Amino acid sequence: MFKPLLAAGLMLASPAIADVTPFKTPSGNIECYIGTGPNSADLSCTIFQFSGTPNVPRPASCGSGWGHNYVILERGPVQMECRGPGRPNTAPGVDVAPYGVSATWGGISCLSETTGLRCQNADGHGFHLSRRVLQVW
């Protein structure tokens, strides 16, 4: 979904109804799936390697895998999942979100920067993910 953005330099239009599209940062360290439906969008992102600590405490029920997986809906707070990072999607054709490029799907917007990936929803909840920073607000 970022390819047209790179070529045209314009804001990205929403994908088709009931579409799920993967994209990753240029470093390949962050990978996301954006899902859109008739009434809402959701975004799930995984960071594979990091040295920072999430600003959200790990629940007692989470033994490992904390800090790798983030989910954001058009409304409401960011949800963090207690599971490991899995493996990067190596399938050909996964869009790369070039640094300095933003995209919006429904009420979710993301900006790819050299300092990480920043995403926010219509309620103002969001996250900033990078190797050194794992911030949720």
Secondary structure, DSSP 8 states (H G I E B T S, - for coil): --HHHHHH-S------TTEEEEEE-TTSSEEEEEEE-SS-EEEEEEE----S--SS---TT--S-TTSEEEEESSS--EEE-S--------TT-EE--TTEEEEETTEEEEEETTEEEEEETTS-EEEE-SS-EEE-
